[in-house]
């Protein structure tokens, strides 16, 4: 069990994972700042003249304010992060995988097909008696 863990550490996967977490945290901070300083004021302006923003108060207690603007902002944050991850990481990765190798979709041959192909190649090969 420890041998597998050691191999995992030495392969560099931990470093890749750590870099991904740091970059993800930094990017999330950028998107949150964008949402807090640009999206939230726009949503609050749509909410009317209330001081608390887009939402409604259930009772006189300020703790009972239902903040719909925060839910909308979190949804926008998610969509921005998902779009950037898709277009900056996933699309280029899939493009590189198609261009530089890797199995094509639907191109996986079964063992029987591979053996038949080897048989045919060996049958077409000239023999030493020819």
PyMOL commands that set and color helices and strands:
alter all, ss='L'
color gray80, all
select helices_A, chain A and resi 2-10+13-46+62-64+68-100+111-124
alter helices_A, ss='H'
color red, helices_A
select strands_A, chain A and resi 55-57+65-67
alter strands_A, ss='S'
color yellow, strands_A
deselect
rebuild
show_as cartoon
